[in-house]
Amino acid sequence: MRLRRLRRADLPVPSAALARFLIGKTLVRTVSSGRMLGRIVETEAYLPHDAACHAFRGMTQRNRALFMERGHAYVYFIYGNHFMLNVCGEEAGIGGGVLLRALEPLQGMDLMQKRRGGVPVQDLARGPGRLAQALEVDMRLEGMDLCAAGPLWLGTPLGPVADIGRSVRIGISKDVHRRLRFYVRGNAYVSGPAALRK
């Protein structure tokens, strides 16, 4: 299948629909040393009026990118150690988005391993912090249009999408009951406990 960049019109709203839609799609990252890409195999949606969403209390200097039109990147730094990559999932001015939790590497694994300390391929981008580290995602990519030409973009699937599972989100303490996590069932690159990967 030929890889092409997703158009904004391809992206559904709201964020929950986008989170499911992105499963199986491709994430492409170009750096000076080459190109990395992988299949998105795990996402989580964070909705307006969702207590676990960074937009819950309104727009601030830190979260303003989350209020951009769907298809833009919202990047944040957490635990003093990890960047997290999100895709804005609402209309402009409404805060909500999709956390990219895991990627199945398809190209540029050697480049990812340099950033991840030579870990096994299965662990290169299994988890949102690892994904960002493997693809060299940091605040320089904040607000980037992922539907436009550039160093980071979303692409069409490179193969059929497998069975998609749904569960509660991982590692949050608010609105924990919401089933807003989507993933490829049985995929070795999905993060989280075994019970949430079946």
N, C-alpha and C positions, 0 to 999 in steps of 0.2 A: 504494500500500500504506500502511496506517495504521501510524504509529510508536507503539510501546508500549515501556515499560521492560522489560528482561529480568529474569526472576525468577532467584533463585539456583538453583532446581531446573532451569532451562534450561541452566546452565553445566556442561559435562562436566569430569570429572577423569580423569587428571592434567593437568599444565600443557601437555604436548605436544598433547593432545586439545583443550584450551581454545584454544591458539594457532591451530590450524586452524579451530576453530569460530568464532572472532571475525572471521575474514576475511569481509568483506561486511556485518558488523553496523555499527551506528551509534554514534558517540560524541557526546554532547550536553553542551555547556558553557554555562551561563547566568551572565552577569555583569551589573552594574548597567546597562550600556548596551545590553544585548540578548542574543540567543541565537546561538550558533555550533554548527554540527553538521557532521559529515562521515562518510564511509564508511571503515571501517578496511580498508586495502589491503595492509598488511604487518605481520607480527608475528614475534617470536622467543620461543621457550620456554626457560626456565632451570629445570632440574630439581633435586630433592634429590640429593645425591651427585654433582652436576655441578660440576667445578672452576671453571667460569666463572660459577656462580651465587653471589650474595651470601650465600646461606644455607649454603654449603659447610662453613664452620667452626663452624656453630651460630648461635644467636641472640645478638645484641648489641643495645646501645641503638640503634645506627644502623639495623639491618635488622629490628627486631622487627615492623614492620608486614607484612613479607613472610611472616610466620608466621600471619597472620590467615586466616580462612576465605575460600575462593574468592569472587571478586567484589568484594573490597576493593582500594583503591588503595595501591600502594607507590610512593612518590616519592623519588628521590634526586638529589643534586647532583654533577656530575662535571666534571672539567677546570677547576674554578673558574669555570664559565661557563654550564653547561647543566643544566636539570632534565630528568629522564627519568620518564615515566609508565608504570607497570606495573600489571597486574591480577593479584592473588594467584590462584594456580591449584590449590591443594591443600586438603586438609582442615585445620581449625584445628590449629595446633601443628606443622605440616610446612611447611618453607620451600621455596617454589618459585613461579614466576609467569611472566607473559607481558609482554615489553616491547612496547609499541605503537610501531612504527617509522615508520609513514606513514599519512596520512589524505587522502582525496579530499574537499576542501571542498564542501559542498552548500548551506550557509546561513551568513550572517554573514561573508562574505569580506571586507567592508569593515572589520569589527572586527578580523579576523585581520591584515589588511594594516597597520593602525595599529600593531600590536605587532611586525610583521615588516618595517617600514620600506618599505612599498609594493612589495615584490618581486612578480614575476608569480604568478598564482594557482597555477600548477604547483609553485612552490617554497614555498608557504605552510607546508605541513606534511609535506614530503618529507624524512624523517629524524626521529629521535626528539627531538633538541634543538629543531628547528624546530617540531615538533608541539606540544611543551610551551610554547614561547614564544608561538605563535599563539593557543593556547587559555588563556593566562595560568595555566599549571599551575605551582605551587610547593609548598613544604612545608605550606602551609595546607590542602592537600587530602590530606595524608598520612593513611592509614587510613580514608578516606571509603568508605562503602558504595555501590558503583556500581550496586547493584540497588534502591536506595531513592530516594525523592524528595530532591532536593538540587541543588547547582550543577553537579554532574558525574555523568553516568550513562550506562549502556550501553543501547542500544535495538535493536529488531528491524531487519532489513534494509529498505531502502526500494526495493529492486529485486532482480532475480535476481542470484545470485552467479556471477561468471564463472569461468573455468578457474583453478584454484588450483595454483600451483607450489610446489616445496619445494627448499631448498638448505641449505648450511652457513650458519652465522651470520656476521655482519659485524663487524669491528673488535674481535675478541677474540684472546687468545693462549693460552687453555687450552681443552682439549676442542674443538679447532677442527674436528674431523672430523664432529661430530654434525650431522645434517640436521634442524635444529629451527627453521628460518626458513620462514615461509609467506607467500605473496604472490599478488596477482592478476596473472596473466601478461599482459604487454603493456600494463599500466596505466601511464600517464605520471606518476602521482603516487608510484610505488614508488621507493625510494631504492636506492643501491648501484650497482656497475658493470653495464654493459649485459649482460654474460654471466650475471648473477644476476637479471635481470629478464625473461628470455625464458620 
